[in-house]
Amino acid sequence: MCKEPRNKRTPRNRQRFNALISADTSGNGCHIFNRVGANGYGLFTKIDETTGTTKTVSSHRFAYEQKHGLIPPGMSVLHKCDVRACCNERHLRLADAAENSADMKRKNRQSRFADRKPRVPLTETERATIVSRYKAGETVYRIAKDVGRNYVHVRSIVRTSLKKEQARIAEPVPPIRSAPAGGAAQYLEAA
Ligand SMILES: [Zn+2]
């Protein structure tokens, strides 16, 4: 039996791609791609029909190219619907670099990284302040805001400290040796 030669026109990628889109349940017509990367964009493994090599591409870029042909170099494909995993080609539009950056600013995405402060290790004094303020009844949110630390970080400091304290309380008390019959005098002599 002979293996069927690969046909360049066989829409294998397209079929595989379509199989990974889930039916729209949001009501706004988005076509949600089922494989999503850490940044929220759909990721599709494209197979080169002639060489058989694979390449991972953004699902929305792939969808755009299926409809409109190759994306010109340096151009971006933006979501009109703001749903990153969406690959409904009617929700996509082409944009140049300047437009893309303006769009990012509008969606306030850039600041998430640009404003990120480097993590400075916590001092013992800071740690003690956080814990004592929490014990005095302040909320983690309030403390985190005041000391300029991340909420999750402050919460974990409070939790760890409280756990340590609890472990200390729960530590078994060493058994007290009872004085042998005959009274304390005999006990002292025996020791
Ligand atoms: Zn959409």
Boltz pocket constraint, residues with backbone or C-beta under 6 A from the ligand:
constraints:
  - pocket:
      binder: B
      contacts: [[A, 28], [A, 29], [A, 30], [A, 31], [A, 81], [A, 82], [A, 83], [A, 86], [A, 87], [A, 88], [A, 91]]
      max_distance: 6.0
